Amino acid sequence: MVTETFVNKVEASGIVAFDLIDFRPTIEIVDFDIKQLLFMEMIVKEKEFRSAVREIDFAAFKGKAVAVHCSVDAILPSWVYMVLADRLHGNAAYFDFKDIPSLELDLWKSRVKAVDLSPFRDKKVVVRARPELPPTLYMLATDLLKPIVKALMYGEIGMPKVIFK
């Protein structure tokens, strides 16, 4: 009787996976609309603005990322952003003037850039296919991995699309 040995070709290929979804930010991201601090939701009046800012409990942003924006078309002097940054500093874990999706993408890219890539050195690496992820993350992964990997691929370990060898 002949015994057949099954070989796991995926495992034998030596390909390792790099999954960008693993680096999605876990921090809570909240929205802060400057509109609420404007006179008639249109104009910056310094005295009223500073008074409105003092009334906000910025401790509520502790440990969160804050996406600061203005949802109305108002001309805001630069000191407005500085006053808000002063109050957010020490309270929010991270803040910037942008919408939530842009802030999340920035945080995501920062996490990918901070990854220790040494386990991927001289390996065949496949960046997992996740169609819902923004293209910029795939570009970043390629930029970071290309100098250190033996081969870079996209897709799944069993059927990758070769990017370079």
C-alpha positions as CSV (number, residue, x, y, z in Angstrom):
1,M,0.0,0.0,0.0
2,V,1.4,3.4,-1.0
3,T,1.0,6.2,1.5
4,E,0.6,9.7,0.0
5,T,2.1,12.6,1.8
6,F,0.3,15.9,1.3
7,V,2.5,18.9,1.1
8,N,1.0,22.3,2.0
9,K,2.3,24.3,-0.9
10,V,1.3,27.6,0.7
11,E,3.4,26.8,3.8
12,A,6.2,25.5,1.7
13,S,6.4,28.6,-0.4
14,G,7.9,30.6,2.4
15,I,5.6,33.6,1.7
16,V,4.7,35.7,4.7
17,A,1.7,38.0,4.9
18,F,1.7,41.7,5.7
19,D,-1.8,42.8,6.5
20,L,-2.5,46.5,6.6
21,I,-5.7,46.1,8.5
22,D,-3.6,45.1,11.5
23,F,-2.4,48.7,11.8
24,R,-5.8,50.4,11.7
25,P,-5.9,53.0,14.5
26,T,-7.6,51.8,17.6
27,I,-7.8,55.3,19.2
28,E,-11.2,56.9,19.3
29,I,-11.5,59.7,16.8
30,V,-13.9,62.5,17.6
31,D,-15.1,65.6,15.7
32,F,-14.7,69.2,16.9
33,D,-16.6,71.8,14.8
34,I,-15.4,75.3,15.3
35,K,-18.8,76.6,14.0
36,Q,-20.2,76.2,17.5
37,L,-17.7,78.8,18.8
38,L,-18.5,81.5,16.2
39,F,-20.8,84.5,16.7
40,M,-24.0,83.6,14.7
41,E,-22.1,80.6,13.5
42,M,-20.3,82.9,11.0
43,I,-17.9,85.4,12.6
44,V,-15.1,85.2,15.0
45,K,-15.5,87.8,17.7
46,E,-12.4,87.4,19.9
47,K,-14.1,88.1,23.3
48,E,-17.0,85.8,22.6
49,F,-14.8,83.1,21.0
50,R,-12.4,83.0,24.0
51,S,-15.3,82.9,26.4
52,A,-16.9,80.0,24.5
53,V,-13.6,78.1,24.5
54,R,-13.2,78.5,28.2
55,E,-16.7,76.9,28.8
56,I,-15.7,73.7,27.0
57,D,-14.5,70.8,29.1
58,F,-11.5,69.7,27.1
59,A,-10.9,66.8,29.5
60,A,-13.6,65.1,27.6
61,F,-11.0,64.6,24.8
62,K,-8.6,62.8,27.1
63,G,-7.0,59.9,25.2
64,K,-8.8,60.6,22.0
65,A,-7.8,61.9,18.5
66,V,-9.6,65.1,17.6
67,A,-10.5,66.1,14.1
68,V,-10.9,69.9,14.2
69,H,-12.8,71.5,11.3
70,C,-15.2,74.3,10.5
71,S,-18.4,73.2,8.8
72,V,-19.3,76.7,7.7
73,D,-17.6,79.0,5.2
74,A,-16.0,81.4,7.7
75,I,-12.8,83.3,7.6
76,L,-10.8,82.2,10.6
77,P,-7.7,83.9,11.8
78,S,-4.7,81.6,12.5
79,W,-4.8,82.5,16.2
80,V,-8.1,80.6,16.5
81,Y,-6.4,77.3,15.7
82,M,-3.6,78.2,18.1
83,V,-6.1,78.8,20.9
84,L,-7.8,75.5,20.3
85,A,-4.5,73.7,20.0
86,D,-3.4,75.2,23.4
87,R,-6.6,73.8,25.0
88,L,-6.4,70.4,23.3
89,H,-2.7,70.0,24.2
90,G,-2.4,67.8,27.2
91,N,-6.0,66.6,26.8
92,A,-6.3,65.0,23.4
93,A,-3.9,62.3,22.4
94,Y,-3.7,63.7,18.9
95,F,-5.4,66.5,17.1
96,D,-5.2,68.2,13.7
97,F,-7.3,70.4,11.4
98,K,-8.9,67.9,9.1
99,D,-12.0,65.7,8.8
100,I,-12.3,62.4,10.5
101,P,-11.4,60.1,7.5
102,S,-8.3,62.2,6.8
103,L,-7.2,62.1,10.4
104,E,-7.8,58.3,10.6
105,L,-5.7,57.9,7.5
106,D,-2.8,59.9,8.9
107,L,-2.9,57.9,12.1
108,W,-3.0,54.7,10.1
109,K,0.0,55.7,8.0
110,S,1.9,56.6,11.2
111,R,1.3,53.2,12.6
112,V,2.4,51.5,9.4
113,K,5.6,53.6,9.4
114,A,6.4,52.7,13.0
115,V,6.2,48.9,12.4
116,D,9.4,46.9,12.9
117,L,9.9,45.4,9.5
118,S,12.9,43.3,10.4
119,P,10.9,40.0,10.4
120,F,10.2,40.7,6.7
121,R,13.9,41.2,5.7
122,D,14.9,39.0,2.7
123,K,11.5,37.2,2.7
124,K,8.8,36.8,0.1
125,V,6.1,39.0,1.3
126,V,2.5,39.3,0.2
127,V,0.5,42.4,1.1
128,R,-3.0,41.1,1.8
129,A,-5.7,42.2,-0.5
130,R,-8.2,44.5,1.2
131,P,-10.2,46.4,-1.5
132,E,-11.8,48.7,1.0
133,L,-8.4,50.1,2.1
134,P,-7.2,53.4,0.6
135,P,-4.6,53.1,-2.2
136,T,-2.2,55.3,-0.3
137,L,-1.7,52.5,2.3
138,Y,-0.6,50.1,-0.5
139,M,1.8,52.7,-1.9
140,L,3.3,53.2,1.6
141,A,3.6,49.5,2.2
142,T,5.4,49.1,-1.1
143,D,7.8,52.0,-0.3
144,L,8.6,50.6,3.1
145,L,9.0,46.9,2.1
146,K,10.7,47.2,-1.3
147,P,14.2,47.9,0.1
148,I,14.2,45.0,2.5
149,V,12.2,42.1,1.0
150,K,13.3,39.5,-1.5
151,A,9.9,39.6,-3.4
152,L,6.8,41.7,-3.0
153,M,3.4,40.5,-3.9
154,Y,-0.3,41.5,-3.5
155,G,-3.3,39.4,-2.8
156,E,-3.4,36.1,-0.9
157,I,-0.5,33.7,-0.1
158,G,-2.0,31.0,-2.3
159,M,-2.5,33.2,-5.4
160,P,-0.4,36.4,-5.1
161,K,0.1,39.0,-7.9
162,V,3.9,39.5,-8.1
163,I,4.9,43.2,-7.9
164,F,8.6,42.5,-8.0
165,K,11.2,39.8,-7.5
